[in-house]
Amino acid sequence: MDKLVAPLYDREADAVPGPFYVVKNQCIICDFPPELAPKCIRMKRAPNPSDMYCHVFKQPQTEAEFETVYEAMAGSCVQAIRYCGTDPVILTRLKREGLSHLCDALNPENQSEDARGNRQ
């Protein structure tokens, strides 16, 4: 598994550890990310709709799962799905697709570490 930088935001409750996460209290319950990436992202159901939210319940492991998570990141209307990992392949892909603003490792606050997690 790639190294992680400090996430810039809190994760939603019930999120699994790992590089992909949904920012706490940002989901607007559109169900779009879970529809795109059902093997990795799901809606936490609750009796009160205001208590519902998306969360990453499984980190992507296959190329197909990564593809769906990339689509969910790009298609999310509130862009609350983020990446705090340092895998150079994933970072390059997200940069190429115009999603670098969703990468915590590429944020100036975390620029004291290079793409491998080493201090510069």
VENNORFEN-V165405 format. One record per helix or strand of 3 or more residues. SS is the DSSP state (A for helix, B for strand). FROM is the first residue (numbers start at 0). TO is the last residue. If there is no record, write none. Layout:
BEGIN
ss: (SS | SS)
from: (FROM | FROM)
to: (TO | TO)
END
This chain:
BEGIN
ss: (B | A | B | A | B | A | B | A | A | A | A)
from: (19 | 31 | 40 | 48 | 52 | 62 | 80 | 87 | 99 | 103 | 107)
to: (22 | 35 | 43 | 50 | 55 | 74 | 82 | 95 | 101 | 105 | 109)
END
